[in-house]
Amino acid sequence: MNDRALDRLFRRFRDRHDGAALAAVFDATSRELFEVACHLIRDPVEAEDLVQATFLAAIRHSRDYDGSSPLKGWLY
């Protein structure tokens, strides 16, 4: 999924509380986020926790995402 589609889906979650849009963002980005997390902390269980914490923070702070930069960068 390209960056524009991810941004559009996350904004739809942010603005309309569309859970399906958030699920699509998670499905499209979680594997890559997990790989980065594994590289950083080298423990797969903790890496999974980090990905979950990332999405919880994204949900809590979704209003802070203004779309001026790609969503993946904001998640990282």
C-alpha positions as CSV (number, residue, x, y, z in Angstrom):
1,M,0.0,0.0,0.0
2,N,1.4,3.4,-0.9
3,D,2.0,6.3,1.5
4,R,-1.0,8.3,0.2
5,A,-3.4,5.4,0.8
6,L,-2.1,4.9,4.3
7,D,-2.4,8.6,5.1
8,R,-5.9,8.6,3.7
9,L,-6.9,5.5,5.8
10,F,-5.4,6.9,9.0
11,R,-7.2,10.3,8.5
12,R,-10.4,8.4,8.0
13,F,-9.8,6.6,11.3
14,R,-8.9,9.9,13.0
15,D,-11.9,11.9,11.6
16,R,-14.6,9.2,11.6
17,H,-13.4,6.7,14.1
18,D,-13.4,4.1,11.4
19,G,-12.0,0.9,12.9
20,A,-11.8,-0.8,9.5
21,A,-9.5,1.9,8.3
22,L,-7.2,1.5,11.3
23,A,-7.2,-2.2,10.8
24,A,-6.1,-1.7,7.2
25,V,-3.3,0.6,8.4
26,F,-2.2,-2.0,10.9
27,D,-2.2,-4.8,8.4
28,A,-0.2,-2.7,5.9
29,T,2.5,-1.5,8.4
30,S,2.8,-3.9,11.4
31,R,5.1,-6.4,9.7
32,E,7.6,-3.6,8.8
33,L,7.3,-2.0,12.2
34,F,7.9,-5.4,13.8
35,E,11.0,-6.0,11.7
36,V,12.4,-2.6,12.8
37,A,11.5,-3.3,16.4
38,C,13.3,-6.7,16.3
39,H,16.4,-5.0,14.9
40,L,16.3,-2.4,17.7
41,I,15.6,-4.6,20.7
42,R,16.4,-8.1,19.4
43,D,13.6,-9.8,21.4
44,P,10.6,-10.9,19.3
45,V,8.2,-10.8,22.3
46,E,9.3,-7.3,23.3
47,A,9.2,-6.2,19.6
48,E,5.5,-7.3,19.4
49,D,4.8,-5.3,22.6
50,L,6.5,-2.3,21.0
51,V,4.4,-2.5,17.9
52,Q,1.3,-2.8,20.0
53,A,2.4,0.2,22.1
54,T,3.1,2.2,18.9
55,F,-0.5,1.6,17.7
56,L,-2.0,2.4,21.1
57,A,0.0,5.7,21.0
58,A,-1.2,6.4,17.4
59,I,-4.8,5.8,18.5
60,R,-4.5,8.0,21.6
61,H,-2.7,10.8,19.7
62,S,-4.4,10.5,16.3
63,R,-5.4,14.1,16.4
64,D,-1.7,15.0,16.4
65,Y,-1.3,13.5,13.0
66,D,-1.7,16.4,10.5
67,G,-0.7,14.6,7.3
68,S,2.2,16.9,6.6
69,S,4.6,13.9,6.5
70,P,4.0,10.3,5.6
71,L,2.2,8.2,8.2
72,K,5.0,5.6,8.4
73,G,7.5,8.3,9.5
74,W,5.0,9.4,12.2
75,L,4.6,5.9,13.4
76,Y,8.3,5.3,13.5
